[in-house]
Amino acid sequence: MRVFTWVVRVAIFLFLLAFAARNTDPVTLRFYFDLAWQMPLVALLLAFFVAGALLGIAAALGVLIRQRRRIGRLEREIDGRAPPRELPPATDG
């Protein structure tokens, strides 16, 4: 199974490497006020992928921190270190 996993990883890497090699043409990204950047298409795609991943992580951090606090509070109540108290109802968003 370990060999199969590495074969799939290498195949995906080679596919993405070939994709990057075929998309090196320069593109122009135009902003407002006549501001423009010119860079290879693959670099632009990578930059937008990284920006999207960072925004997704930032959006999930608030929920993750809130859940960790709630779990810690509940664990302290179970251990008897903190008096039980009324918690607000859990929300999904």
PyMOL Python script that loads the backbone (N, CA, C, O; Angstrom):
from pymol import cmd

cmd.read_pdbstr("""\
ATOM      1  N   MET A   1       0.822  -1.187   0.000  1.00  0.00           N
ATOM      2  CA  MET A   1       0.000   0.000   0.000  1.00  0.00           C
ATOM      3  C   MET A   1       0.868   1.253   0.000  1.00  0.00           C
ATOM      4  O   MET A   1       0.520   2.254  -0.627  1.00  0.00           O
ATOM      5  N   ARG A   2       1.996   1.198   0.703  1.00  0.00           N
ATOM      6  CA  ARG A   2       2.892   2.351   0.765  1.00  0.00           C
ATOM      7  C   ARG A   2       3.472   2.657  -0.619  1.00  0.00           C
ATOM      8  O   ARG A   2       3.615   3.825  -0.979  1.00  0.00           O
ATOM      9  N   VAL A   3       3.802   1.640  -1.387  1.00  0.00           N
ATOM     10  CA  VAL A   3       4.341   1.841  -2.732  1.00  0.00           C
ATOM     11  C   VAL A   3       3.287   2.479  -3.627  1.00  0.00           C
ATOM     12  O   VAL A   3       3.593   3.385  -4.403  1.00  0.00           O
ATOM     13  N   PHE A   4       2.059   2.015  -3.521  1.00  0.00           N
ATOM     14  CA  PHE A   4       0.959   2.578  -4.317  1.00  0.00           C
ATOM     15  C   PHE A   4       0.774   4.056  -4.005  1.00  0.00           C
ATOM     16  O   PHE A   4       0.571   4.858  -4.917  1.00  0.00           O
ATOM     17  N   THR A   5       0.842   4.428  -2.731  1.00  0.00           N
ATOM     18  CA  THR A   5       0.696   5.824  -2.336  1.00  0.00           C
ATOM     19  C   THR A   5       1.793   6.676  -2.969  1.00  0.00           C
ATOM     20  O   THR A   5       1.518   7.768  -3.465  1.00  0.00           O
ATOM     21  N   TRP A   6       3.024   6.190  -2.957  1.00  0.00           N
ATOM     22  CA  TRP A   6       4.120   6.951  -3.556  1.00  0.00           C
ATOM     23  C   TRP A   6       3.985   7.032  -5.064  1.00  0.00           C
ATOM     24  O   TRP A   6       4.335   8.052  -5.658  1.00  0.00           O
ATOM     25  N   VAL A   7       3.488   5.986  -5.692  1.00  0.00           N
ATOM     26  CA  VAL A   7       3.276   6.024  -7.144  1.00  0.00           C
ATOM     27  C   VAL A   7       2.242   7.092  -7.489  1.00  0.00           C
ATOM     28  O   VAL A   7       2.423   7.845  -8.446  1.00  0.00           O
ATOM     29  N   VAL A   8       1.166   7.160  -6.718  1.00  0.00           N
ATOM     30  CA  VAL A   8       0.134   8.176  -6.958  1.00  0.00           C
ATOM     31  C   VAL A   8       0.702   9.570  -6.720  1.00  0.00           C
ATOM     32  O   VAL A   8       0.430  10.479  -7.505  1.00  0.00           O
ATOM     33  N   ARG A   9       1.479   9.762  -5.666  1.00  0.00           N
ATOM     34  CA  ARG A   9       2.083  11.072  -5.390  1.00  0.00           C
ATOM     35  C   ARG A   9       3.013  11.506  -6.524  1.00  0.00           C
ATOM     36  O   ARG A   9       2.976  12.660  -6.951  1.00  0.00           O
ATOM     37  N   VAL A  10       3.840  10.589  -7.009  1.00  0.00           N
ATOM     38  CA  VAL A  10       4.763  10.917  -8.099  1.00  0.00           C
ATOM     39  C   VAL A  10       3.989  11.241  -9.366  1.00  0.00           C
ATOM     40  O   VAL A  10       4.353  12.167 -10.091  1.00  0.00           O
ATOM     41  N   ALA A  11       2.930  10.495  -9.644  1.00  0.00           N
ATOM     42  CA  ALA A  11       2.124  10.750 -10.836  1.00  0.00           C
ATOM     43  C   ALA A  11       1.468  12.128 -10.765  1.00  0.00           C
ATOM     44  O   ALA A  11       1.453  12.860 -11.754  1.00  0.00           O
ATOM     45  N   ILE A  12       0.928  12.481  -9.604  1.00  0.00           N
ATOM     46  CA  ILE A  12       0.317  13.799  -9.445  1.00  0.00           C
ATOM     47  C   ILE A  12       1.365  14.891  -9.587  1.00  0.00           C
ATOM     48  O   ILE A  12       1.113  15.908 -10.234  1.00  0.00           O
ATOM     49  N   PHE A  13       2.535  14.696  -8.992  1.00  0.00           N
ATOM     50  CA  PHE A  13       3.610  15.684  -9.106  1.00  0.00           C
ATOM     51  C   PHE A  13       4.016  15.876 -10.564  1.00  0.00           C
ATOM     52  O   PHE A  13       4.161  17.010 -11.020  1.00  0.00           O
ATOM     53  N   LEU A  14       4.201  14.783 -11.296  1.00  0.00           N
ATOM     54  CA  LEU A  14       4.599  14.893 -12.699  1.00  0.00           C
ATOM     55  C   LEU A  14       3.523  15.567 -13.530  1.00  0.00           C
ATOM     56  O   LEU A  14       3.833  16.350 -14.428  1.00  0.00           O
ATOM     57  N   PHE A  15       2.260  15.272 -13.241  1.00  0.00           N
ATOM     58  CA  PHE A  15       1.157  15.922 -13.950  1.00  0.00           C
ATOM     59  C   PHE A  15       1.179  17.426 -13.707  1.00  0.00           C
ATOM     60  O   PHE A  15       1.048  18.209 -14.648  1.00  0.00           O
ATOM     61  N   LEU A  16       1.344  17.835 -12.450  1.00  0.00           N
ATOM     62  CA  LEU A  16       1.363  19.263 -12.130  1.00  0.00           C
ATOM     63  C   LEU A  16       2.617  19.942 -12.685  1.00  0.00           C
ATOM     64  O   LEU A  16       2.558  21.102 -13.093  1.00  0.00           O
ATOM     65  N   LEU A  17       3.738  19.243 -12.705  1.00  0.00           N
ATOM     66  CA  LEU A  17       4.957  19.799 -13.278  1.00  0.00           C
ATOM     67  C   LEU A  17       4.785  20.031 -14.780  1.00  0.00           C
ATOM     68  O   LEU A  17       5.195  21.069 -15.297  1.00  0.00           O
ATOM     69  N   ALA A  18       4.186  19.078 -15.475  1.00  0.00           N
ATOM     70  CA  ALA A  18       3.938  19.241 -16.908  1.00  0.00           C
ATOM     71  C   ALA A  18       2.947  20.384 -17.151  1.00  0.00           C
ATOM     72  O   ALA A  18       3.098  21.144 -18.108  1.00  0.00           O
ATOM     73  N   PHE A  19       1.943  20.504 -16.292  1.00  0.00           N
ATOM     74  CA  PHE A  19       0.974  21.601 -16.395  1.00  0.00           C
ATOM     75  C   PHE A  19       1.679  22.945 -16.238  1.00  0.00           C
ATOM     76  O   PHE A  19       1.421  23.878 -16.998  1.00  0.00           O
ATOM     77  N   ALA A  20       2.558  23.042 -15.263  1.00  0.00           N
ATOM     78  CA  ALA A  20       3.286  24.288 -15.025  1.00  0.00           C
ATOM     79  C   ALA A  20       4.218  24.605 -16.200  1.00  0.00           C
ATOM     80  O   ALA A  20       4.342  25.764 -16.595  1.00  0.00           O
ATOM     81  N   ALA A  21       4.862  23.595 -16.749  1.00  0.00           N
ATOM     82  CA  ALA A  21       5.786  23.819 -17.860  1.00  0.00           C
ATOM     83  C   ALA A  21       5.062  24.292 -19.115  1.00  0.00           C
ATOM     84  O   ALA A  21       5.632  25.033 -19.916  1.00  0.00           O
ATOM     85  N   ARG A  22       3.823  23.874 -19.292  1.00  0.00           N
ATOM     86  CA  ARG A  22       3.073  24.267 -20.485  1.00  0.00           C
ATOM     87  C   ARG A  22       2.381  25.621 -20.325  1.00  0.00           C
ATOM     88  O   ARG A  22       1.863  26.152 -21.307  1.00  0.00           O
ATOM     89  N   ASN A  23       2.355  26.193 -19.123  1.00  0.00           N
ATOM     90  CA  ASN A  23       1.651  27.451 -18.886  1.00  0.00           C
ATOM     91  C   ASN A  23       2.596  28.536 -18.384  1.00  0.00           C
ATOM     92  O   ASN A  23       2.335  29.182 -17.369  1.00  0.00           O
ATOM     93  N   THR A  24       3.691  28.727 -19.104  1.00  0.00           N
ATOM     94  CA  THR A  24       4.656  29.750 -18.706  1.00  0.00           C
ATOM     95  C   THR A  24       4.494  31.039 -19.495  1.00  0.00           C
ATOM     96  O   THR A  24       5.305  31.953 -19.348  1.00  0.00           O
ATOM     97  N   ASP A  25       3.473  31.132 -20.322  1.00  0.00           N
ATOM     98  CA  ASP A  25       3.256  32.357 -21.098  1.00  0.00           C
ATOM     99  C   ASP A  25       2.953  33.521 -20.158  1.00  0.00           C
ATOM    100  O   ASP A  25       2.258  33.347 -19.157  1.00  0.00           O
ATOM    101  N   PRO A  26       3.466  34.695 -20.474  1.00  0.00           N
ATOM    102  CA  PRO A  26       3.186  35.838 -19.601  1.00  0.00           C
ATOM    103  C   PRO A  26       1.750  36.320 -19.779  1.00  0.00           C
ATOM    104  O   PRO A  26       1.228  36.374 -20.893  1.00  0.00           O
ATOM    105  N   VAL A  27       1.132  36.663 -18.672  1.00  0.00           N
ATOM    106  CA  VAL A  27      -0.214  37.244 -18.687  1.00  0.00           C
ATOM    107  C   VAL A  27      -0.155  38.564 -17.937  1.00  0.00           C
ATOM    108  O   VAL A  27       0.727  38.786 -17.109  1.00  0.00           O
ATOM    109  N   THR A  28      -1.103  39.428 -18.238  1.00  0.00           N
ATOM    110  CA  THR A  28      -1.159  40.735 -17.595  1.00  0.00           C
ATOM    111  C   THR A  28      -2.390  40.786 -16.718  1.00  0.00           C
ATOM    112  O   THR A  28      -3.505  40.557 -17.187  1.00  0.00           O
ATOM    113  N   LEU A  29      -2.195  41.081 -15.461  1.00  0.00           N
ATOM    114  CA  LEU A  29      -3.289  41.252 -14.513  1.00  0.00           C
ATOM    115  C   LEU A  29      -3.471  42.751 -14.324  1.00  0.00           C
ATOM    116  O   LEU A  29      -2.589  43.430 -13.799  1.00  0.00           O
ATOM    117  N   ARG A  30      -4.619  43.263 -14.753  1.00  0.00           N
ATOM    118  CA  ARG A  30      -4.872  44.698 -14.728  1.00  0.00           C
ATOM    119  C   ARG A  30      -5.708  45.074 -13.509  1.00  0.00           C
ATOM    120  O   ARG A  30      -6.740  44.463 -13.232  1.00  0.00           O
ATOM    121  N   PHE A  31      -5.244  46.087 -12.789  1.00  0.00           N
ATOM    122  CA  PHE A  31      -5.950  46.624 -11.631  1.00  0.00           C
ATOM    123  C   PHE A  31      -6.534  47.978 -12.008  1.00  0.00           C
ATOM    124  O   PHE A  31      -6.497  48.384 -13.170  1.00  0.00           O
ATOM    125  N   TYR A  32      -7.065  48.659 -11.026  1.00  0.00           N
ATOM    126  CA  TYR A  32      -7.581  50.008 -11.242  1.00  0.00           C
ATOM    127  C   TYR A  32      -6.426  51.000 -11.340  1.00  0.00           C
ATOM    128  O   TYR A  32      -5.295  50.680 -10.974  1.00  0.00           O
ATOM    129  N   PHE A  33      -6.708  52.186 -11.828  1.00  0.00           N
ATOM    130  CA  PHE A  33      -5.744  53.282 -11.933  1.00  0.00           C
ATOM    131  C   PHE A  33      -4.546  52.912 -12.804  1.00  0.00           C
ATOM    132  O   PHE A  33      -3.422  53.323 -12.516  1.00  0.00           O
ATOM    133  N   ASP A  34      -4.772  52.153 -13.848  1.00  0.00           N
ATOM    134  CA  ASP A  34      -3.750  51.748 -14.817  1.00  0.00           C
ATOM    135  C   ASP A  34      -2.580  50.994 -14.195  1.00  0.00           C
ATOM    136  O   ASP A  34      -1.467  51.036 -14.719  1.00  0.00           O
ATOM    137  N   LEU A  35      -2.817  50.323 -13.110  1.00  0.00           N
ATOM    138  CA  LEU A  35      -1.800  49.488 -12.490  1.00  0.00           C
ATOM    139  C   LEU A  35      -1.923  48.082 -13.071  1.00  0.00           C
ATOM    140  O   LEU A  35      -3.020  47.526 -13.125  1.00  0.00           O
ATOM    141  N   ALA A  36      -0.812  47.511 -13.503  1.00  0.00           N
ATOM    142  CA  ALA A  36      -0.841  46.179 -14.118  1.00  0.00           C
ATOM    143  C   ALA A  36       0.405  45.403 -13.713  1.00  0.00           C
ATOM    144  O   ALA A  36       1.491  45.966 -13.571  1.00  0.00           O
ATOM    145  N   TRP A  37       0.224  44.101 -13.531  1.00  0.00           N
ATOM    146  CA  TRP A  37       1.330  43.186 -13.263  1.00  0.00           C
ATOM    147  C   TRP A  37       1.419  42.215 -14.422  1.00  0.00           C
ATOM    148  O   TRP A  37       0.402  41.743 -14.929  1.00  0.00           O
ATOM    149  N   GLN A  38       2.629  41.922 -14.833  1.00  0.00           N
ATOM    150  CA  GLN A  38       2.826  40.913 -15.862  1.00  0.00           C
ATOM    151  C   GLN A  38       3.687  39.814 -15.272  1.00  0.00           C
ATOM    152  O   GLN A  38       4.778  40.074 -14.765  1.00  0.00           O
ATOM    153  N   MET A  39       3.195  38.584 -15.340  1.00  0.00           N
ATOM    154  CA  MET A  39       3.903  37.439 -14.771  1.00  0.00           C
ATOM    155  C   MET A  39       3.471  36.172 -15.504  1.00  0.00           C
ATOM    156  O   MET A  39       2.462  36.174 -16.209  1.00  0.00           O
ATOM    157  N   PRO A  40       4.230  35.094 -15.341  1.00  0.00           N
ATOM    158  CA  PRO A  40       3.817  33.831 -15.973  1.00  0.00           C
ATOM    159  C   PRO A  40       2.481  33.345 -15.405  1.00  0.00           C
ATOM    160  O   PRO A  40       2.185  33.539 -14.226  1.00  0.00           O
ATOM    161  N   LEU A  41       1.690  32.717 -16.257  1.00  0.00           N
ATOM    162  CA  LEU A  41       0.365  32.247 -15.863  1.00  0.00           C
ATOM    163  C   LEU A  41       0.443  31.292 -14.682  1.00  0.00           C
ATOM    164  O   LEU A  41      -0.384  31.376 -13.774  1.00  0.00           O
ATOM    165  N   VAL A  42       1.408  30.392 -14.669  1.00  0.00           N
ATOM    166  CA  VAL A  42       1.500  29.415 -13.589  1.00  0.00           C
ATOM    167  C   VAL A  42       1.788  30.102 -12.257  1.00  0.00           C
ATOM    168  O   VAL A  42       1.287  29.663 -11.222  1.00  0.00           O
ATOM    169  N   ALA A  43       2.589  31.174 -12.262  1.00  0.00           N
ATOM    170  CA  ALA A  43       2.865  31.909 -11.021  1.00  0.00           C
ATOM    171  C   ALA A  43       1.600  32.600 -10.522  1.00  0.00           C
ATOM    172  O   ALA A  43       1.339  32.634  -9.320  1.00  0.00           O
ATOM    173  N   LEU A  44       0.824  33.145 -11.439  1.00  0.00           N
ATOM    174  CA  LEU A  44      -0.422  33.796 -11.058  1.00  0.00           C
ATOM    175  C   LEU A  44      -1.414  32.787 -10.473  1.00  0.00           C
ATOM    176  O   LEU A  44      -2.070  33.066  -9.469  1.00  0.00           O
ATOM    177  N   LEU A  45      -1.519  31.626 -11.096  1.00  0.00           N
ATOM    178  CA  LEU A  45      -2.403  30.583 -10.568  1.00  0.00           C
ATOM    179  C   LEU A  45      -1.960  30.127  -9.185  1.00  0.00           C
ATOM    180  O   LEU A  45      -2.794  29.933  -8.301  1.00  0.00           O
ATOM    181  N   LEU A  46      -0.675  29.955  -8.992  1.00  0.00           N
ATOM    182  CA  LEU A  46      -0.156  29.543  -7.694  1.00  0.00           C
ATOM    183  C   LEU A  46      -0.424  30.612  -6.637  1.00  0.00           C
ATOM    184  O   LEU A  46      -0.798  30.290  -5.509  1.00  0.00           O
ATOM    185  N   ALA A  47      -0.235  31.875  -6.996  1.00  0.00           N
ATOM    186  CA  ALA A  47      -0.477  32.964  -6.045  1.00  0.00           C
ATOM    187  C   ALA A  47      -1.945  33.001  -5.611  1.00  0.00           C
ATOM    188  O   ALA A  47      -2.234  33.174  -4.427  1.00  0.00           O
ATOM    189  N   PHE A  48      -2.865  32.842  -6.553  1.00  0.00           N
ATOM    190  CA  PHE A  48      -4.274  32.852  -6.190  1.00  0.00           C
ATOM    191  C   PHE A  48      -4.672  31.608  -5.402  1.00  0.00           C
ATOM    192  O   PHE A  48      -5.546  31.684  -4.539  1.00  0.00           O
ATOM    193  N   PHE A  49      -4.051  30.469  -5.682  1.00  0.00           N
ATOM    194  CA  PHE A  49      -4.318  29.263  -4.901  1.00  0.00           C
ATOM    195  C   PHE A  49      -3.874  29.448  -3.455  1.00  0.00           C
ATOM    196  O   PHE A  49      -4.605  29.106  -2.526  1.00  0.00           O
ATOM    197  N   VAL A  50      -2.670  29.993  -3.268  1.00  0.00           N
ATOM    198  CA  VAL A  50      -2.148  30.218  -1.916  1.00  0.00           C
ATOM    199  C   VAL A  50      -3.019  31.238  -1.176  1.00  0.00           C
ATOM    200  O   VAL A  50      -3.325  31.050   0.002  1.00  0.00           O
ATOM    201  N   ALA A  51      -3.415  32.309  -1.857  1.00  0.00           N
ATOM    202  CA  ALA A  51      -4.272  33.319  -1.223  1.00  0.00           C
ATOM    203  C   ALA A  51      -5.608  32.707  -0.805  1.00  0.00           C
ATOM    204  O   ALA A  51      -6.105  33.009   0.280  1.00  0.00           O
ATOM    205  N   GLY A  52      -6.185  31.875  -1.626  1.00  0.00           N
ATOM    206  CA  GLY A  52      -7.443  31.221  -1.281  1.00  0.00           C
ATOM    207  C   GLY A  52      -7.298  30.270  -0.105  1.00  0.00           C
ATOM    208  O   GLY A  52      -8.173  30.204   0.757  1.00  0.00           O
ATOM    209  N   ALA A  53      -6.195  29.534  -0.070  1.00  0.00           N
ATOM    210  CA  ALA A  53      -5.958  28.625   1.053  1.00  0.00           C
ATOM    211  C   ALA A  53      -5.796  29.403   2.353  1.00  0.00           C
ATOM    212  O   ALA A  53      -6.334  29.001   3.384  1.00  0.00           O
ATOM    213  N   LEU A  54      -5.060  30.512   2.316  1.00  0.00           N
ATOM    214  CA  LEU A  54      -4.882  31.325   3.517  1.00  0.00           C
ATOM    215  C   LEU A  54      -6.199  31.940   3.985  1.00  0.00           C
ATOM    216  O   LEU A  54      -6.460  31.998   5.187  1.00  0.00           O
ATOM    217  N   LEU A  55      -7.022  32.396   3.061  1.00  0.00           N
ATOM    218  CA  LEU A  55      -8.334  32.936   3.444  1.00  0.00           C
ATOM    219  C   LEU A  55      -9.219  31.844   4.051  1.00  0.00           C
ATOM    220  O   LEU A  55      -9.942  32.101   5.014  1.00  0.00           O
ATOM    221  N   GLY A  56      -9.170  30.649   3.507  1.00  0.00           N
ATOM    222  CA  GLY A  56      -9.942  29.546   4.062  1.00  0.00           C
ATOM    223  C   GLY A  56      -9.509  29.183   5.468  1.00  0.00           C
ATOM    224  O   GLY A  56     -10.345  28.929   6.335  1.00  0.00           O
ATOM    225  N   ILE A  57      -8.209  29.158   5.696  1.00  0.00           N
ATOM    226  CA  ILE A  57      -7.689  28.870   7.039  1.00  0.00           C
ATOM    227  C   ILE A  57      -8.098  29.964   8.011  1.00  0.00           C
ATOM    228  O   ILE A  57      -8.509  29.680   9.136  1.00  0.00           O
ATOM    229  N   ALA A  58      -7.984  31.219   7.578  1.00  0.00           N
ATOM    230  CA  ALA A  58      -8.363  32.338   8.451  1.00  0.00           C
ATOM    231  C   ALA A  58      -9.848  32.291   8.794  1.00  0.00           C
ATOM    232  O   ALA A  58     -10.235  32.617   9.917  1.00  0.00           O
ATOM    233  N   ALA A  59     -10.674  31.894   7.847  1.00  0.00           N
ATOM    234  CA  ALA A  59     -12.109  31.802   8.106  1.00  0.00           C
ATOM    235  C   ALA A  59     -12.438  30.689   9.094  1.00  0.00           C
ATOM    236  O   ALA A  59     -13.396  30.811   9.857  1.00  0.00           O
ATOM    237  N   ALA A  60     -11.669  29.618   9.095  1.00  0.00           N
ATOM    238  CA  ALA A  60     -11.938  28.491   9.984  1.00  0.00           C
ATOM    239  C   ALA A  60     -11.368  28.687  11.388  1.00  0.00           C
ATOM    240  O   ALA A  60     -11.787  27.999  12.319  1.00  0.00           O
ATOM    241  N   LEU A  61     -10.429  29.606  11.558  1.00  0.00           N
ATOM    242  CA  LEU A  61      -9.769  29.770  12.850  1.00  0.00           C
ATOM    243  C   LEU A  61     -10.732  30.202  13.955  1.00  0.00           C
ATOM    244  O   LEU A  61     -10.625  29.719  15.083  1.00  0.00           O
ATOM    245  N   GLY A  62     -11.658  31.091  13.657  1.00  0.00           N
ATOM    246  CA  GLY A  62     -12.600  31.555  14.679  1.00  0.00           C
ATOM    247  C   GLY A  62     -13.429  30.417  15.244  1.00  0.00           C
ATOM    248  O   GLY A  62     -13.585  30.296  16.459  1.00  0.00           O
ATOM    249  N   VAL A  63     -13.956  29.588  14.369  1.00  0.00           N
ATOM    250  CA  VAL A  63     -14.756  28.445  14.805  1.00  0.00           C
ATOM    251  C   VAL A  63     -13.897  27.463  15.590  1.00  0.00           C
ATOM    252  O   VAL A  63     -14.345  26.934  16.608  1.00  0.00           O
ATOM    253  N   LEU A  64     -12.681  27.210  15.140  1.00  0.00           N
ATOM    254  CA  LEU A  64     -11.795  26.272  15.820  1.00  0.00           C
ATOM    255  C   LEU A  64     -11.453  26.748  17.229  1.00  0.00           C
ATOM    256  O   LEU A  64     -11.487  25.963  18.178  1.00  0.00           O
ATOM    257  N   ILE A  65     -11.128  28.018  17.366  1.00  0.00           N
ATOM    258  CA  ILE A  65     -10.783  28.552  18.693  1.00  0.00           C
ATOM    259  C   ILE A  65     -11.985  28.496  19.619  1.00  0.00           C
ATOM    260  O   ILE A  65     -11.841  28.139  20.789  1.00  0.00           O
ATOM    261  N   ARG A  66     -13.172  28.842  19.121  1.00  0.00           N
ATOM    262  CA  ARG A  66     -14.382  28.786  19.940  1.00  0.00           C
ATOM    263  C   ARG A  66     -14.667  27.353  20.397  1.00  0.00           C
ATOM    264  O   ARG A  66     -15.036  27.137  21.552  1.00  0.00           O
ATOM    265  N   GLN A  67     -14.503  26.390  19.515  1.00  0.00           N
ATOM    266  CA  GLN A  67     -14.731  24.991  19.881  1.00  0.00           C
ATOM    267  C   GLN A  67     -13.718  24.512  20.916  1.00  0.00           C
ATOM    268  O   GLN A  67     -14.086  23.786  21.839  1.00  0.00           O
ATOM    269  N   ARG A  68     -12.456  24.899  20.784  1.00  0.00           N
ATOM    270  CA  ARG A  68     -11.438  24.483  21.755  1.00  0.00           C
ATOM    271  C   ARG A  68     -11.733  25.059  23.142  1.00  0.00           C
ATOM    272  O   ARG A  68     -11.560  24.373  24.149  1.00  0.00           O
ATOM    273  N   ARG A  69     -12.174  26.306  23.194  1.00  0.00           N
ATOM    274  CA  ARG A  69     -12.526  26.896  24.484  1.00  0.00           C
ATOM    275  C   ARG A  69     -13.689  26.141  25.123  1.00  0.00           C
ATOM    276  O   ARG A  69     -13.669  25.839  26.316  1.00  0.00           O
ATOM    277  N   ARG A  70     -14.686  25.847  24.321  1.00  0.00           N
ATOM    278  CA  ARG A  70     -15.857  25.134  24.839  1.00  0.00           C
ATOM    279  C   ARG A  70     -15.466  23.736  25.324  1.00  0.00           C
ATOM    280  O   ARG A  70     -15.930  23.295  26.376  1.00  0.00           O
ATOM    281  N   ILE A  71     -14.630  23.047  24.579  1.00  0.00           N
ATOM    282  CA  ILE A  71     -14.181  21.711  24.987  1.00  0.00           C
ATOM    283  C   ILE A  71     -13.390  21.791  26.286  1.00  0.00           C
ATOM    284  O   ILE A  71     -13.587  20.968  27.180  1.00  0.00           O
ATOM    285  N   GLY A  72     -12.505  22.767  26.399  1.00  0.00           N
ATOM    286  CA  GLY A  72     -11.737  22.930  27.633  1.00  0.00           C
ATOM    287  C   GLY A  72     -12.631  23.202  28.828  1.00  0.00           C
ATOM    288  O   GLY A  72     -12.420  22.643  29.904  1.00  0.00           O
ATOM    289  N   ARG A  73     -13.633  24.059  28.647  1.00  0.00           N
ATOM    290  CA  ARG A  73     -14.567  24.367  29.722  1.00  0.00           C
ATOM    291  C   ARG A  73     -15.337  23.106  30.139  1.00  0.00           C
ATOM    292  O   ARG A  73     -15.504  22.843  31.330  1.00  0.00           O
ATOM    293  N   LEU A  74     -15.795  22.343  29.170  1.00  0.00           N
ATOM    294  CA  LEU A  74     -16.545  21.126  29.482  1.00  0.00           C
ATOM    295  C   LEU A  74     -15.661  20.080  30.156  1.00  0.00           C
ATOM    296  O   LEU A  74     -16.120  19.374  31.055  1.00  0.00           O
ATOM    297  N   GLU A  75     -14.394  19.969  29.734  1.00  0.00           N
ATOM    298  CA  GLU A  75     -13.493  19.013  30.382  1.00  0.00           C
ATOM    299  C   GLU A  75     -13.228  19.397  31.829  1.00  0.00           C
ATOM    300  O   GLU A  75     -13.154  18.524  32.694  1.00  0.00           O
ATOM    301  N   ARG A  76     -13.084  20.692  32.107  1.00  0.00           N
ATOM    302  CA  ARG A  76     -12.875  21.137  33.490  1.00  0.00           C
ATOM    303  C   ARG A  76     -14.107  20.826  34.339  1.00  0.00           C
ATOM    304  O   ARG A  76     -13.972  20.445  35.502  1.00  0.00           O
ATOM    305  N   GLU A  77     -15.290  20.983  33.780  1.00  0.00           N
ATOM    306  CA  GLU A  77     -16.510  20.654  34.518  1.00  0.00           C
ATOM    307  C   GLU A  77     -16.592  19.169  34.815  1.00  0.00           C
ATOM    308  O   GLU A  77     -17.013  18.778  35.904  1.00  0.00           O
ATOM    309  N   ILE A  78     -16.198  18.341  33.868  1.00  0.00           N
ATOM    310  CA  ILE A  78     -16.241  16.893  34.067  1.00  0.00           C
ATOM    311  C   ILE A  78     -15.258  16.486  35.158  1.00  0.00           C
ATOM    312  O   ILE A  78     -15.580  15.643  35.996  1.00  0.00           O
ATOM    313  N   ASP A  79     -14.074  17.069  35.157  1.00  0.00           N
ATOM    314  CA  ASP A  79     -13.062  16.746  36.163  1.00  0.00           C
ATOM    315  C   ASP A  79     -13.412  17.307  37.530  1.00  0.00           C
ATOM    316  O   ASP A  79     -12.789  16.926  38.522  1.00  0.00           O
ATOM    317  N   GLY A  80     -14.370  18.184  37.611  1.00  0.00           N
ATOM    318  CA  GLY A  80     -14.776  18.755  38.883  1.00  0.00           C
ATOM    319  C   GLY A  80     -13.942  19.949  39.310  1.00  0.00           C
ATOM    320  O   GLY A  80     -14.036  20.402  40.450  1.00  0.00           O
ATOM    321  N   ARG A  81     -13.138  20.451  38.410  1.00  0.00           N
ATOM    322  CA  ARG A  81     -12.306  21.603  38.758  1.00  0.00           C
ATOM    323  C   ARG A  81     -13.057  22.916  38.654  1.00  0.00           C
ATOM    324  O   ARG A  81     -12.646  23.915  39.245  1.00  0.00           O
ATOM    325  N   ALA A  82     -14.130  22.928  37.925  1.00  0.00           N
ATOM    326  CA  ALA A  82     -14.901  24.158  37.770  1.00  0.00           C
ATOM    327  C   ALA A  82     -16.362  23.850  38.058  1.00  0.00           C
ATOM    328  O   ALA A  82     -16.847  22.766  37.736  1.00  0.00           O
ATOM    329  N   PRO A  83     -17.047  24.779  38.651  1.00  0.00           N
ATOM    330  CA  PRO A  83     -18.464  24.527  38.908  1.00  0.00           C
ATOM    331  C   PRO A  83     -19.243  24.491  37.603  1.00  0.00           C
ATOM    332  O   PRO A  83     -18.942  25.238  36.672  1.00  0.00           O
ATOM    333  N   PRO A  84     -20.245  23.622  37.537  1.00  0.00           N
ATOM    334  CA  PRO A  84     -21.047  23.574  36.313  1.00  0.00           C
ATOM    335  C   PRO A  84     -21.791  24.892  36.128  1.00  0.00           C
ATOM    336  O   PRO A  84     -22.241  25.508  37.093  1.00  0.00           O
ATOM    337  N   ARG A  85     -21.910  25.300  34.902  1.00  0.00           N
ATOM    338  CA  ARG A  85     -22.626  26.525  34.601  1.00  0.00           C
ATOM    339  C   ARG A  85     -23.395  26.344  33.312  1.00  0.00           C
ATOM    340  O   ARG A  85     -23.156  25.406  32.551  1.00  0.00           O
ATOM    341  N   GLU A  86     -24.296  27.232  33.085  1.00  0.00           N
ATOM    342  CA  GLU A  86     -25.129  27.158  31.894  1.00  0.00           C
ATOM    343  C   GLU A  86     -24.327  27.652  30.694  1.00  0.00           C
ATOM    344  O   GLU A  86     -23.841  28.783  30.689  1.00  0.00           O
ATOM    345  N   LEU A  87     -24.190  26.798  29.671  1.00  0.00           N
ATOM    346  CA  LEU A  87     -23.485  27.169  28.458  1.00  0.00           C
ATOM    347  C   LEU A  87     -24.484  27.605  27.409  1.00  0.00           C
ATOM    348  O   LEU A  87     -25.595  27.078  27.356  1.00  0.00           O
ATOM    349  N   PRO A  88     -24.106  28.557  26.575  1.00  0.00           N
ATOM    350  CA  PRO A  88     -25.008  28.920  25.487  1.00  0.00           C
ATOM    351  C   PRO A  88     -25.129  27.747  24.520  1.00  0.00           C
ATOM    352  O   PRO A  88     -24.217  26.927  24.418  1.00  0.00           O
ATOM    353  N   PRO A  89     -26.233  27.668  23.823  1.00  0.00           N
ATOM    354  CA  PRO A  89     -26.403  26.549  22.890  1.00  0.00           C
ATOM    355  C   PRO A  89     -25.370  26.626  21.771  1.00  0.00           C
ATOM    356  O   PRO A  89     -24.989  27.710  21.329  1.00  0.00           O
ATOM    357  N   ALA A  90     -24.931  25.467  21.327  1.00  0.00           N
ATOM    358  CA  ALA A  90     -23.929  25.404  20.261  1.00  0.00           C
ATOM    359  C   ALA A  90     -24.570  25.859  18.960  1.00  0.00           C
ATOM    360  O   ALA A  90     -25.720  25.534  18.664  1.00  0.00           O
ATOM    361  N   THR A  91     -23.797  26.623  18.188  1.00  0.00           N
ATOM    362  CA  THR A  91     -24.263  27.069  16.878  1.00  0.00           C
ATOM    363  C   THR A  91     -23.299  26.556  15.832  1.00  0.00           C
ATOM    364  O   THR A  91     -22.121  26.339  16.115  1.00  0.00           O
ATOM    365  N   ASP A  92     -23.789  26.364  14.642  1.00  0.00           N
ATOM    366  CA  ASP A  92     -22.954  25.865  13.558  1.00  0.00           C
ATOM    367  C   ASP A  92     -22.251  26.983  12.805  1.00  0.00           C
ATOM    368  O   ASP A  92     -21.368  26.692  11.998  1.00  0.00           O
ATOM    369  N   GLY A  93     -22.586  28.207  13.019  1.00  0.00           N
ATOM    370  CA  GLY A  93     -21.974  29.261  12.207  1.00  0.00           C
ATOM    371  C   GLY A  93     -21.571  30.366  13.006  1.00  0.00           C
ATOM    372  O   GLY A  93     -21.037  31.344  12.483  1.00  0.00           O
TER     373      GLY A  93
END
""", "prot")
cmd.dss("prot")
cmd.show_as("cartoon", "prot")
cmd.util.cbc("prot")
cmd.orient("prot")
